[in-house]
Amino acid sequence: MYVCLCNGFTDRDVKSAIADGAQGVANIYDSLGAPPQCAKCSIHIREIIREEATVQSVEQIRK
């Protein structure tokens, strides 16, 4: 699913950036080499960051 229409990146791109160490919205933009434009996608990016943090926490608990 496209998250940022201005820069053309998807939720997979965001998750990949998070897996590579990006921890915030600005880090996501930097990691993907895309400048923030209208910033409407920042809400969705924050949601994905929270979801991925939850997934990582659950995985650590299972270990």
Secondary structure, 3 states (H helix, E strand, C coil): CEEECCCCEEHHHHHHHHHCCCCCHHHHHHHHCCCCCCCCCHHHHHHHHHHHHHHHHHHHHHC
